[in-house]
């Protein structure tokens, strides 16, 4: 272990490995430490959808071929209260278990020069010239990429974000749900939806999630499974690996902190409130956090500048999440996407990457 690392990253998921890759692509001489509480490969509860935009980001730092041996998924179906749109996307997505995808990212980061250590970080101490982790690991800059229950975020005093709760499992792909990602929205206020994402190997990632509300009891495992079965009948039969997880949702006001400690991905509460997408934002903010690490004590200010366009997208995504909370607007969006491929494509970009609410989408919503 070095006396003082240039960059220490807490968490070696997509946000953490992207931070390592971004830092080493910007300056291969940096000393980069990746800390994770578990070894790899390891499972992570998720919808497993990998948008092509994620692969674009990784290609920008020389990482390619991560999903070449998996089957591309070209169709997306959205359904609510009998209304359906089922279209081909402009670009294919992939459904790859995080046990596979994350391990490949770790391999890419260590091949680039990062050092991986299995270690659970429990304390973060800010000092004038460095950050001290657990009283023994010193770094000029720290990136907190340790997920929804981030220790680093709590150490910074960042308030908890609004959240959703989701349950995921793997089950045989049912007839009519093959070669596509299927999302069925629940009744009443949104967001709440069930999903079935075909992996292309005979199994699908299936699950159900809904927003949590203060003062209301959280749904139980049995509740989540029942709602999944209600919206997507026969989804749970022969299902395995059922796991629940919290999704910290982004808000209008996301703005990175100044200083030597940066937050990325779920640790920064960067989950799209309309779709639950998180991997794109984890990789995007991780890359930017890594690039900003060269600035030392000014890393936070540099990070703010780099993520400014993404922060603008989150304002659009937050607004879209609130609008889609209305069943009438959700139905108008589905009708508009069914009538116009361009509206469909705009909504996909807004939900899976860094798209905006376009004038075309607004005209479609207002007209319907």
Secondary structure as GFF3:
##gff-version 3
##sequence-region A 1 368
A	DSSP	beta_strand	5	10	.	.	.	ID=ss1
A	DSSP	alpha_helix	14	26	.	.	.	ID=ss2
A	DSSP	beta_strand	32	36	.	.	.	ID=ss3
A	DSSP	beta_strand	49	50	.	.	.	ID=ss4
A	DSSP	alpha_helix	52	59	.	.	.	ID=ss5
A	DSSP	beta_strand	72	80	.	.	.	ID=ss6
A	DSSP	beta_strand	83	95	.	.	.	ID=ss7
A	DSSP	alpha_helix	98	112	.	.	.	ID=ss8
A	DSSP	beta_strand	115	118	.	.	.	ID=ss9
A	DSSP	beta_strand	124	126	.	.	.	ID=ss10
A	DSSP	beta_strand	131	133	.	.	.	ID=ss11
A	DSSP	beta_strand	137	144	.	.	.	ID=ss12
A	DSSP	alpha_helix	151	156	.	.	.	ID=ss13
A	DSSP	beta_strand	163	172	.	.	.	ID=ss14
A	DSSP	beta_strand	180	185	.	.	.	ID=ss15
A	DSSP	beta_strand	192	198	.	.	.	ID=ss16
A	DSSP	beta_strand	203	211	.	.	.	ID=ss17
A	DSSP	alpha_helix	221	231	.	.	.	ID=ss18
A	DSSP	beta_strand	240	248	.	.	.	ID=ss19
A	DSSP	beta_strand	261	263	.	.	.	ID=ss20
A	DSSP	three_ten_helix	265	268	.	.	.	ID=ss21
A	DSSP	alpha_helix	279	292	.	.	.	ID=ss22
A	DSSP	three_ten_helix	293	298	.	.	.	ID=ss23
A	DSSP	alpha_helix	299	306	.	.	.	ID=ss24
A	DSSP	alpha_helix	308	323	.	.	.	ID=ss25
A	DSSP	alpha_helix	327	339	.	.	.	ID=ss26
A	DSSP	alpha_helix	341	352	.	.	.	ID=ss27
A	DSSP	alpha_helix	359	367	.	.	.	ID=ss28
###
